[in-house]
Amino acid sequence: MGQGMIQGGWGYVIAVYGISWGVMLGYAVMLLAQARESALARALPEASAASPASSHKGRAP
């Protein structure tokens, strides 16, 4: 009988590490994209104010 030690299972460990690093990398990429977008909006406020996405519906131009 065993000594209470888990034998094998390294495939699961590697899979979990891969998933964890993938999630952290994706989060880092998302943060960088948001930081670039925020910096661009601060640098060019007139460009972001004139974009159609920020226009208010129902207001006269």
PyMOL commands that set and color helices and strands:
alter all, ss='L'
color gray80, all
select helices_A, chain A and resi 10-43+45-49+52-54
alter helices_A, ss='H'
color red, helices_A
deselect
rebuild
show_as cartoon
